[in-house]
Amino acid sequence: PRSDGMDFHETIEKGHGRIETRRYWHTDDIDWFEDKKRWPGLASVGMLESTRIVKGAASVERRIFLCSIPRNAQRFGEAARGTSSPHISPRSKMRALPESFEVVKYAG
């Protein structure tokens, strides 16, 4: 993790006629979050930006998550993809992840 309070990780996958780039930002700087007392165990906030290019057409999806894991963008990315637990499908949303509390914003 970086020392400035923000960590970054990026993955690029090619296959099935598409290119998907996922960018993960993860921070433990959450003093600004007014409702943090309502989330016992809250340790960090993460954002996943997924850019998908299929047949030349691009789409972008952004999701923001409240997390109970310490700052580490790679670990956050693995959790977001469902690769950190054999019990979670990569197609699951973060709501199902044991290391994250809830999707708090969904914007495309």
PAZA-353817 format. One record per atom (N, C-alpha, C): atom name; x, y, z; residue in three letters. Coordinates in pm, whole numbers. Layout:
BEGIN
{atom CA; px X; py Y; pz Z; rest ALA}
...
REM end
This chain:
BEGIN
{atom N; px 82; py -121; pz 0; rest PRO}
{atom CA; px 0; py 0; pz 0; rest PRO}
{atom C; px 86; py 126; pz 0; rest PRO}
{atom N; px 35; py 229; pz -65; rest ARG}
{atom CA; px 105; py 356; pz -70; rest ARG}
{atom C; px 95; py 426; pz 65; rest ARG}
{atom N; px 185; py 520; pz 88; rest SER}
{atom CA; px 188; py 589; pz 217; rest SER}
{atom C; px 96; py 710; pz 222; rest SER}
{atom N; px 34; py 749; pz 110; rest ASP}
{atom CA; px -49; py 869; pz 109; rest ASP}
{atom C; px -195; py 840; pz 145; rest ASP}
{atom N; px -226; py 721; pz 191; rest GLY}
{atom CA; px -361; py 688; pz 232; rest GLY}
{atom C; px -446; py 626; pz 123; rest GLY}
{atom N; px -396; py 619; pz 0; rest MET}
{atom CA; px -472; py 561; pz -112; rest MET}
{atom C; px -385; py 453; pz -176; rest MET}
{atom N; px -446; py 341; pz -209; rest ASP}
{atom CA; px -376; py 234; pz -277; rest ASP}
{atom C; px -448; py 209; pz -410; rest ASP}
{atom N; px -375; py 164; pz -513; rest PHE}
{atom CA; px -431; py 145; pz -646; rest PHE}
{atom C; px -383; py 11; pz -702; rest PHE}
{atom N; px -475; py -54; pz -775; rest HIS}
{atom CA; px -442; py -180; pz -843; rest HIS}
{atom C; px -522; py -184; pz -972; rest HIS}
{atom N; px -464; py -242; pz -1077; rest GLU}
{atom CA; px -533; py -250; pz -1207; rest GLU}
{atom C; px -514; py -388; pz -1267; rest GLU}
{atom N; px -620; py -439; pz -1329; rest THR}
{atom CA; px -612; py -565; pz -1404; rest THR}
{atom C; px -670; py -543; pz -1542; rest THR}
{atom N; px -618; py -618; pz -1640; rest ILE}
{atom CA; px -671; py -614; pz -1777; rest ILE}
{atom C; px -692; py -757; pz -1821; rest ILE}
{atom N; px -813; py -786; pz -1867; rest GLU}
{atom CA; px -846; py -920; pz -1916; rest GLU}
{atom C; px -896; py -910; pz -2058; rest GLU}
{atom N; px -849; py -1002; pz -2141; rest LYS}
{atom CA; px -892; py -1008; pz -2281; rest LYS}
{atom C; px -947; py -1146; pz -2307; rest LYS}
{atom N; px -1059; py -1154; pz -2376; rest GLY}
{atom CA; px -1117; py -1282; pz -2411; rest GLY}
{atom C; px -1264; py -1268; pz -2443; rest GLY}
{atom N; px -1317; py -1368; pz -2510; rest HIS}
{atom CA; px -1459; py -1371; pz -2546; rest HIS}
{atom C; px -1500; py -1245; pz -2623; rest HIS}
{atom N; px -1407; py -1191; pz -2706; rest GLY}
{atom CA; px -1439; py -1075; pz -2788; rest GLY}
{atom C; px -1446; py -944; pz -2713; rest GLY}
{atom N; px -1386; py -937; pz -2596; rest ARG}
{atom CA; px -1392; py -813; pz -2519; rest ARG}
{atom C; px -1259; py -788; pz -2448; rest ARG}
{atom N; px -1241; py -664; pz -2407; rest ILE}
{atom CA; px -1129; py -624; pz -2322; rest ILE}
{atom C; px -1191; py -557; pz -2201; rest ILE}
{atom N; px -1152; py -603; pz -2083; rest GLU}
{atom CA; px -1206; py -544; pz -1961; rest GLU}
{atom C; px -1091; py -499; pz -1872; rest GLU}
{atom N; px -1093; py -370; pz -1839; rest THR}
{atom CA; px -994; py -311; pz -1750; rest THR}
{atom C; px -1064; py -279; pz -1619; rest THR}
{atom N; px -1007; py -326; pz -1511; rest ARG}
{atom CA; px -1063; py -297; pz -1379; rest ARG}
{atom C; px -959; py -218; pz -1299; rest ARG}
{atom N; px -1003; py -107; pz -1246; rest ARG}
{atom CA; px -918; py -22; pz -1163; rest ARG}
{atom C; px -977; py -18; pz -1024; rest ARG}
{atom N; px -891; py -38; pz -926; rest TYR}
{atom CA; px -934; py -44; pz -786; rest TYR}
{atom C; px -860; py 64; pz -707; rest TYR}
{atom N; px -935; py 147; pz -637; rest TRP}
{atom CA; px -879; py 244; pz -545; rest TRP}
{atom C; px -928; py 205; pz -407; rest TRP}
{atom N; px -840; py 211; pz -309; rest HIS}
{atom CA; px -876; py 165; pz -174; rest HIS}
{atom C; px -808; py 257; pz -73; rest HIS}
{atom N; px -886; py 308; pz 23; rest THR}
{atom CA; px -831; py 399; pz 122; rest THR}
{atom C; px -882; py 367; pz 262; rest THR}
{atom N; px -798; py 395; pz 359; rest ASP}
{atom CA; px -840; py 382; pz 498; rest ASP}
{atom C; px -857; py 521; pz 561; rest ASP}
{atom N; px -851; py 624; pz 479; rest ASP}
{atom CA; px -876; py 761; pz 524; rest ASP}
{atom C; px -1028; py 783; pz 523; rest ASP}
{atom N; px -1093; py 751; pz 634; rest ILE}
{atom CA; px -1240; py 755; pz 640; rest ILE}
{atom C; px -1292; py 852; pz 746; rest ILE}
{atom N; px -1207; py 939; pz 797; rest ASP}
{atom CA; px -1251; py 1034; pz 899; rest ASP}
{atom C; px -1363; py 1126; pz 848; rest ASP}
{atom N; px -1368; py 1151; pz 720; rest TRP}
{atom CA; px -1470; py 1237; pz 659; rest TRP}
{atom C; px -1608; py 1172; pz 658; rest TRP}
{atom N; px -1615; py 1040; pz 672; rest PHE}
{atom CA; px -1741; py 966; pz 656; rest PHE}
{atom C; px -1825; py 982; pz 783; rest PHE}
{atom N; px -1929; py 1065; pz 776; rest GLU}
{atom CA; px -2009; py 1101; pz 892; rest GLU}
{atom C; px -2083; py 982; pz 954; rest GLU}
{atom N; px -2122; py 883; pz 875; rest ASP}
{atom CA; px -2199; py 770; pz 926; rest ASP}
{atom C; px -2114; py 652; pz 968; rest ASP}
{atom N; px -1984; py 670; pz 983; rest LYS}
{atom CA; px -1898; py 555; pz 1013; rest LYS}
{atom C; px -1933; py 488; pz 1145; rest LYS}
{atom N; px -1992; py 561; pz 1238; rest LYS}
{atom CA; px -2032; py 501; pz 1366; rest LYS}
{atom C; px -2144; py 398; pz 1347; rest LYS}
{atom N; px -2218; py 409; pz 1238; rest ARG}
{atom CA; px -2326; py 314; pz 1209; rest ARG}
{atom C; px -2273; py 183; pz 1150; rest ARG}
{atom N; px -2142; py 177; pz 1120; rest TRP}
{atom CA; px -2080; py 60; pz 1058; rest TRP}
{atom C; px -1967; py 8; pz 1147; rest TRP}
{atom N; px -1999; py -65; pz 1254; rest PRO}
{atom CA; px -1893; py -119; pz 1340; rest PRO}
{atom C; px -1795; py -204; pz 1258; rest PRO}
{atom N; px -1669; py -183; pz 1280; rest GLY}
{atom CA; px -1567; py -259; pz 1207; rest GLY}
{atom C; px -1525; py -196; pz 1075; rest GLY}
{atom N; px -1586; py -83; pz 1039; rest LEU}
{atom CA; px -1551; py -16; pz 914; rest LEU}
{atom C; px -1404; py 22; pz 916; rest LEU}
{atom N; px -1329; py -24; pz 816; rest ALA}
{atom CA; px -1185; py 3; pz 812; rest ALA}
{atom C; px -1143; py 81; pz 688; rest ALA}
{atom N; px -1225; py 75; pz 581; rest SER}
{atom CA; px -1180; py 135; pz 455; rest SER}
{atom C; px -1297; py 153; pz 359; rest SER}
{atom N; px -1269; py 228; pz 253; rest VAL}
{atom CA; px -1364; py 249; pz 145; rest VAL}
{atom C; px -1291; py 215; pz 16; rest VAL}
{atom N; px -1358; py 143; pz -73; rest GLY}
{atom CA; px -1297; py 107; pz -201; rest GLY}
{atom C; px -1386; py 143; pz -317; rest GLY}
{atom N; px -1325; py 171; pz -431; rest MET}
{atom CA; px -1399; py 195; pz -554; rest MET}
{atom C; px -1345; py 106; pz -663; rest MET}
{atom N; px -1436; py 46; pz -737; rest LEU}
{atom CA; px -1403; py -36; pz -853; rest LEU}
{atom C; px -1458; py 34; pz -976; rest LEU}
{atom N; px -1371; py 61; pz -1073; rest GLU}
{atom CA; px -1413; py 114; pz -1202; rest GLU}
{atom C; px -1383; py 7; pz -1305; rest GLU}
{atom N; px -1486; py -37; pz -1374; rest SER}
{atom CA; px -1472; py -143; pz -1474; rest SER}
{atom C; px -1506; py -85; pz -1611; rest SER}
{atom N; px -1408; py -92; pz -1703; rest THR}
{atom CA; px -1429; py -45; pz -1840; rest THR}
{atom C; px -1427; py -167; pz -1930; rest THR}
{atom N; px -1535; py -186; pz -2004; rest ARG}
{atom CA; px -1549; py -302; pz -2092; rest ARG}
{atom C; px -1563; py -253; pz -2236; rest ARG}
{atom N; px -1482; py -311; pz -2325; rest ILE}
{atom CA; px -1490; py -279; pz -2468; rest ILE}
{atom C; px -1530; py -406; pz -2541; rest ILE}
{atom N; px -1647; py -401; pz -2605; rest VAL}
{atom CA; px -1698; py -514; pz -2681; rest VAL}
{atom C; px -1734; py -463; pz -2820; rest VAL}
{atom N; px -1671; py -519; pz -2923; rest LYS}
{atom CA; px -1694; py -480; pz -3062; rest LYS}
{atom C; px -1682; py -329; pz -3081; rest LYS}
{atom N; px -1582; py -270; pz -3017; rest GLY}
{atom CA; px -1554; py -128; pz -3033; rest GLY}
{atom C; px -1638; py -36; pz -2946; rest GLY}
{atom N; px -1739; py -88; pz -2878; rest ALA}
{atom CA; px -1824; py -6; pz -2792; rest ALA}
{atom C; px -1777; py -19; pz -2646; rest ALA}
{atom N; px -1757; py 94; pz -2582; rest ALA}
{atom CA; px -1708; py 95; pz -2444; rest ALA}
{atom C; px -1821; py 126; pz -2346; rest ALA}
{atom N; px -1815; py 61; pz -2230; rest SER}
{atom CA; px -1906; py 93; pz -2121; rest SER}
{atom C; px -1823; py 102; pz -1993; rest SER}
{atom N; px -1867; py 188; pz -1902; rest VAL}
{atom CA; px -1795; py 209; pz -1776; rest VAL}
{atom C; px -1894; py 193; pz -1661; rest VAL}
{atom N; px -1851; py 120; pz -1560; rest GLU}
{atom CA; px -1932; py 98; pz -1440; rest GLU}
{atom C; px -1845; py 131; pz -1320; rest GLU}
{atom N; px -1901; py 205; pz -1225; rest ARG}
{atom CA; px -1829; py 237; pz -1102; rest ARG}
{atom C; px -1911; py 193; pz -983; rest ARG}
{atom N; px -1844; py 131; pz -887; rest ARG}
{atom CA; px -1910; py 88; pz -763; rest ARG}
{atom C; px -1822; py 128; pz -645; rest ARG}
{atom N; px -1887; py 174; pz -540; rest ILE}
{atom CA; px -1816; py 215; pz -419; rest ILE}
{atom C; px -1860; py 124; pz -305; rest ILE}
{atom N; px -1763; py 82; pz -222; rest PHE}
{atom CA; px -1789; py -17; pz -118; rest PHE}
{atom C; px -1737; py 28; pz 17; rest PHE}
{atom N; px -1811; py -5; pz 121; rest LEU}
{atom CA; px -1762; py 8; pz 258; rest LEU}
{atom C; px -1701; py -127; pz 293; rest LEU}
{atom N; px -1580; py -125; pz 349; rest CYS}
{atom CA; px -1507; py -250; pz 370; rest CYS}
{atom C; px -1458; py -263; pz 514; rest CYS}
{atom N; px -1446; py -386; pz 557; rest SER}
{atom CA; px -1390; py -414; pz 689; rest SER}
{atom C; px -1244; py -457; pz 680; rest SER}
{atom N; px -1188; py -458; pz 559; rest ILE}
{atom CA; px -1048; py -499; pz 541; rest ILE}
{atom C; px -955; py -378; pz 546; rest ILE}
{atom N; px -830; py -396; pz 588; rest PRO}
{atom CA; px -735; py -285; pz 586; rest PRO}
{atom C; px -701; py -245; pz 443; rest PRO}
{atom N; px -644; py -128; pz 427; rest ARG}
{atom CA; px -612; py -74; pz 293; rest ARG}
{atom C; px -514; py -164; pz 220; rest ARG}
{atom N; px -559; py -215; pz 106; rest ASN}
{atom CA; px -477; py -296; pz 17; rest ASN}
{atom C; px -558; py -316; pz -110; rest ASN}
{atom N; px -528; py -239; pz -214; rest ALA}
{atom CA; px -609; py -240; pz -336; rest ALA}
{atom C; px -611; py -376; pz -405; rest ALA}
{atom N; px -501; py -449; pz -401; rest GLN}
{atom CA; px -500; py -580; pz -466; rest GLN}
{atom C; px -594; py -676; pz -392; rest GLN}
{atom N; px -586; py -677; pz -262; rest ARG}
{atom CA; px -676; py -763; pz -184; rest ARG}
{atom C; px -822; py -722; pz -204; rest ARG}
{atom N; px -848; py -591; pz -205; rest PHE}
{atom CA; px -982; py -540; pz -231; rest PHE}
{atom C; px -1030; py -588; pz -368; rest PHE}
{atom N; px -942; py -580; pz -468; rest GLY}
{atom CA; px -978; py -626; pz -603; rest GLY}
{atom C; px -1011; py -774; pz -606; rest GLY}
{atom N; px -934; py -854; pz -533; rest GLU}
{atom CA; px -962; py -998; pz -527; rest GLU}
{atom C; px -1097; py -1023; pz -462; rest GLU}
{atom N; px -1128; py -947; pz -358; rest ALA}
{atom CA; px -1258; py -962; pz -292; rest ALA}
{atom C; px -1370; py -918; pz -385; rest ALA}
{atom N; px -1349; py -809; pz -457; rest ALA}
{atom CA; px -1451; py -759; pz -549; rest ALA}
{atom C; px -1479; py -859; pz -661; rest ALA}
{atom N; px -1378; py -931; pz -703; rest ARG}
{atom CA; px -1392; py -1031; pz -809; rest ARG}
{atom C; px -1439; py -1166; pz -754; rest ARG}
{atom N; px -1438; py -1180; pz -623; rest GLY}
{atom CA; px -1479; py -1307; pz -565; rest GLY}
{atom C; px -1372; py -1412; pz -566; rest GLY}
{atom N; px -1247; py -1373; pz -591; rest THR}
{atom CA; px -1140; py -1472; pz -599; rest THR}
{atom C; px -1075; py -1500; pz -465; rest THR}
{atom N; px -1113; py -1425; pz -361; rest SER}
{atom CA; px -1050; py -1447; pz -231; rest SER}
{atom C; px -1125; py -1550; pz -148; rest SER}
{atom N; px -1237; py -1598; pz -196; rest SER}
{atom CA; px -1315; py -1697; pz -122; rest SER}
{atom C; px -1370; py -1801; pz -218; rest SER}
{atom N; px -1352; py -1928; pz -188; rest PRO}
{atom CA; px -1406; py -2032; pz -276; rest PRO}
{atom C; px -1558; py -2038; pz -272; rest PRO}
{atom N; px -1620; py -1968; pz -178; rest HIS}
{atom CA; px -1765; py -1973; pz -162; rest HIS}
{atom C; px -1837; py -1861; pz -236; rest HIS}
{atom N; px -1763; py -1777; pz -305; rest ILE}
{atom CA; px -1825; py -1663; pz -372; rest ILE}
{atom C; px -1795; py -1669; pz -520; rest ILE}
{atom N; px -1899; py -1662; pz -599; rest SER}
{atom CA; px -1884; py -1662; pz -744; rest SER}
{atom C; px -1830; py -1527; pz -790; rest SER}
{atom N; px -1744; py -1525; pz -893; rest PRO}
{atom CA; px -1697; py -1398; pz -946; rest PRO}
{atom C; px -1811; py -1309; pz -995; rest PRO}
{atom N; px -1926; py -1366; pz -1022; rest ARG}
{atom CA; px -2040; py -1286; pz -1068; rest ARG}
{atom C; px -2117; py -1221; pz -954; rest ARG}
{atom N; px -2085; py -1259; pz -829; rest SER}
{atom CA; px -2158; py -1201; pz -717; rest SER}
{atom C; px -2125; py -1053; pz -703; rest SER}
{atom N; px -2216; py -982; pz -646; rest LYS}
{atom CA; px -2192; py -841; pz -613; rest LYS}
{atom C; px -2124; py -836; pz -476; rest LYS}
{atom N; px -2066; py -724; pz -443; rest MET}
{atom CA; px -1994; py -712; pz -317; rest MET}
{atom C; px -2084; py -737; pz -196; rest MET}
{atom N; px -2213; py -721; pz -209; rest ARG}
{atom CA; px -2303; py -745; pz -96; rest ARG}
{atom C; px -2282; py -884; pz -38; rest ARG}
{atom N; px -2240; py -977; pz -120; rest ALA}
{atom CA; px -2225; py -1115; pz -75; rest ALA}
{atom C; px -2090; py -1143; pz -13; rest ALA}
{atom N; px -1999; py -1048; pz -21; rest LEU}
{atom CA; px -1864; py -1074; pz 25; rest LEU}
{atom C; px -1852; py -1062; pz 177; rest LEU}
{atom N; px -1783; py -1154; pz 239; rest PRO}
{atom CA; px -1768; py -1148; pz 383; rest PRO}
{atom C; px -1680; py -1032; pz 429; rest PRO}
{atom N; px -1593; py -980; pz 341; rest GLU}
{atom CA; px -1500; py -875; pz 380; rest GLU}
{atom C; px -1554; py -735; pz 352; rest GLU}
{atom N; px -1675; py -724; pz 300; rest SER}
{atom CA; px -1731; py -594; pz 270; rest SER}
{atom C; px -1873; py -590; pz 323; rest SER}
{atom N; px -1919; py -472; pz 355; rest PHE}
{atom CA; px -2049; py -459; pz 415; rest PHE}
{atom C; px -2162; py -445; pz 314; rest PHE}
{atom N; px -2149; py -351; pz 223; rest GLU}
{atom CA; px -2262; py -320; pz 137; rest GLU}
{atom C; px -2216; py -230; pz 23; rest GLU}
{atom N; px -2285; py -243; pz -90; rest VAL}
{atom CA; px -2265; py -148; pz -198; rest VAL}
{atom C; px -2338; py -21; pz -156; rest VAL}
{atom N; px -2268; py 91; pz -152; rest VAL}
{atom CA; px -2333; py 214; pz -107; rest VAL}
{atom C; px -2364; py 308; pz -224; rest VAL}
{atom N; px -2308; py 282; pz -339; rest LYS}
{atom CA; px -2339; py 365; pz -454; rest LYS}
{atom C; px -2315; py 281; pz -578; rest LYS}
{atom N; px -2402; py 296; pz -674; rest TYR}
{atom CA; px -2388; py 224; pz -800; rest TYR}
{atom C; px -2414; py 324; pz -912; rest TYR}
{atom N; px -2316; py 354; pz -992; rest ALA}
{atom CA; px -2333; py 449; pz -1102; rest ALA}
{atom C; px -2265; py 394; pz -1225; rest ALA}
{atom N; px -2330; py 405; pz -1337; rest GLY}
{atom CA; px -2273; py 351; pz -1460; rest GLY}
{atom C; px -2223; py 452; pz -1554; rest GLY}
REM end
